[in-house]
């Protein structure tokens, strides 16, 4: 898939390997041979941020970030087996990892909510974060809320998007901030990480 990142880290007796997938869509991942532990991580997509109202100089609300889940598996004898995955499409799509020929409890990371649109007299509301991920054997964490947009009643608001949840080997996408223009910010896809340790 375009936009995907494959990284290696030096270390005896075999290098570690990470496959980071960031393009929305579905696919199958094959577990490589020669590793003892697999760390699977999933982040949901962000929401889209709200647009502002130029006539009132008000700001749309920031979008919320998606949730996160992580599992650790023994993969010494699993080389060549596969898992299925979905990378959530923004706004708000859930990401998941499920059994293929390798059996696991389905991991699901819901996406974050959209920021509210501003009116001439009020900033937009902040996006509601994705509910805590499910199915992770090591972590299941909710996303982060977006901040409300600036307006007469909320002069100190920033309209910031919710920060991406920090995982073990990567961090999730940070949601877009609210705009002062009519059009809000574009949502970001979720992501999936597979990391293998010797």
C-alpha atoms as one frame of an Amber mdcrd trajectory, in Angstrom:
protein
   0.000   0.000   0.000   1.314   3.484  -0.789   2.451   5.510   2.205   3.409
   2.459   4.223   6.708   2.395   6.096   8.977  -0.567   6.711  11.769  -0.053
   9.260  14.472  -2.239  10.774  16.352  -1.839  14.046  19.748  -3.433  14.578
  20.111  -5.844  17.493  21.386  -9.359  18.167  20.824 -12.059  17.266  18.417
 -10.881  14.587  17.276  -7.391  13.712  13.868  -6.267  14.868  11.367  -5.254
  12.203   8.428  -2.870  12.056   5.744  -2.573   9.381   3.780   0.682   9.775
   0.641   0.969   7.630  -0.962   4.404   7.293  -3.177   4.270   4.198  -6.904
   3.679   4.730  -8.145   0.333   3.450  -8.021  -3.370   4.217  -5.489  -6.091
   3.627  -3.646  -9.158   4.842  -0.335  -9.158   6.702   1.972 -12.172   6.750
   3.960 -12.843   9.919   7.666 -13.182   9.070   9.742 -16.171  10.152  12.591
 -16.030  12.652  11.055 -13.840  15.367   9.855 -14.691  18.863   7.436 -11.860
  19.685   4.975  -9.833  17.641   3.585  -6.517  18.916   0.402  -5.528  17.063
  -0.931  -1.967  17.444  -3.990  -0.210  15.964  -5.181   3.408  15.994  -8.572
   4.652  14.782  -8.954   7.514  12.320  -9.377  11.089  13.516 -12.446  13.210
  13.042 -12.633  16.256  10.776 -12.396  19.663  12.414 -15.132  22.274  12.245
 -15.253  25.329  10.036 -15.493  28.850  11.400 -17.700  31.830  10.687 -15.615
  34.670   9.230 -18.429  37.166   9.848 -18.174  36.548  13.577 -14.424  35.765
  13.681 -15.329  32.520  15.383 -13.439  29.228  15.110 -14.602  25.693  14.462
 -13.977  23.021  17.056 -10.939  20.764  16.924 -11.483  17.153  15.937 -10.823
  14.245  18.292  -8.204  11.558  17.796  -8.947   7.866  17.429  -8.502   5.254
  20.117  -5.735   2.661  20.451  -5.210  -0.991  21.265  -2.134  -3.226  21.519
  -1.482  -6.948  21.835   1.643  -9.063  22.224   1.931 -12.544  20.750   4.412
 -15.422  20.701   5.190 -15.930  17.004   8.158 -18.327  17.036   6.150 -20.973
  15.191   3.823 -18.608  13.322   6.061 -17.605  10.408   4.056 -17.606   7.180
   0.696 -17.320   8.947  -1.423 -14.242   8.325  -3.775 -11.743   9.961  -6.356
  -9.457   8.394  -6.503  -5.727   9.071  -8.576  -2.643   8.362  -7.176   0.887
   8.555 -10.010   3.283   9.331 -10.903   5.985   6.832 -11.359   9.454   8.262
 -13.503  10.883   9.583 -14.078   8.484  12.416 -13.364   5.087  10.865 -12.324
   2.227  13.137  -9.103   0.281  12.600  -8.918  -3.417  13.406  -6.734  -6.531
  13.350  -8.414  -9.925  13.166  -7.638 -13.589  12.630  -6.482 -14.910   9.313
  -4.605 -18.196   9.493  -3.102 -16.863  12.752  -5.753 -16.869  15.471  -6.251
 -13.871  17.768  -8.963 -11.955  19.579 -10.119  -9.199  17.236  -8.566  -5.856
  18.112 -10.630  -2.759  17.316  -9.789   0.936  17.704 -12.769   3.291  17.124
 -12.237   6.616  15.382 -12.542  10.118  16.826 -15.469  12.508  16.393 -15.754
  15.640  14.288 -15.326  19.143  15.652 -18.426  21.320  15.629 -19.065  24.121
  13.139 -18.907  27.661  14.540 -21.761  30.144  14.361 -21.512  33.912  14.095
 -21.810  34.106  17.881 -20.057  30.967  19.177 -17.067  28.751  18.527 -17.627
  25.145  17.527 -17.608  22.328  20.058 -14.637  20.003  20.368 -14.813  16.521
  18.886 -15.667  13.574  21.127 -12.754  11.082  21.383 -12.948   7.542  20.139
 -14.067   5.140  22.872 -11.375   2.910  24.345 -10.098   0.259  21.985 -11.114
  -3.346  22.549  -9.432  -6.718  22.220  -5.919  -5.606  23.117  -4.073  -7.957
  25.468  -1.660  -5.215  26.584  -3.516  -1.898  26.184  -6.926  -0.470  25.276
  -6.964   3.341  25.374  -9.491   6.029  24.386  -8.584   8.828  21.995  -8.189
  12.481  22.984 -10.887  15.141  22.674 -10.623  18.199  20.485 -10.777  21.655
  22.068 -13.700  23.989  21.461 -13.160  26.845  19.037 -12.667  30.501  19.931
 -15.762  32.638  20.293 -17.178  35.429  22.486 -17.906  32.993  25.334 -14.693
  30.980  24.863 -11.916  33.541  24.230  -9.156  31.295  25.586 -10.145  28.235
  23.561  -7.601  27.036  21.021  -9.646  24.799  18.726  -6.759  22.326  18.864
  -7.233  18.809  17.580  -6.857  15.889  19.960  -3.328  14.521  20.111  -2.701
  11.036  18.799  -2.360   8.289  21.392   1.257   7.304  22.017   1.808   3.613
  21.424   4.778   1.389  22.098   6.499   1.702  18.715   4.599   4.591  17.078
   2.148   7.375  17.863  -1.282   7.754  16.335  -2.338  10.651  14.114  -3.123
  13.978  15.758  -6.504  15.347  14.737  -6.837  18.609  12.768  -7.477  21.890
  14.540 -10.587  24.005  13.974 -10.561  26.630  11.244 -11.631  30.263  11.188
 -12.616  29.853   7.546 -15.876  28.227   6.469 -14.234  24.907   5.625 -12.998
  22.598   8.387  -9.824  20.493   8.485  -9.529  17.164   6.704  -9.609  14.012
   8.843  -6.622  11.648   8.977  -6.719   7.892   8.423  -5.954   5.487  11.241
  -2.892   3.271  11.266  -1.640  -0.220  12.042   1.811  -1.270  13.285   3.326
  -4.761  13.323   6.648  -4.965  15.188   8.678  -8.149  15.520  11.360  -8.819
  18.107  14.092 -11.488  18.035
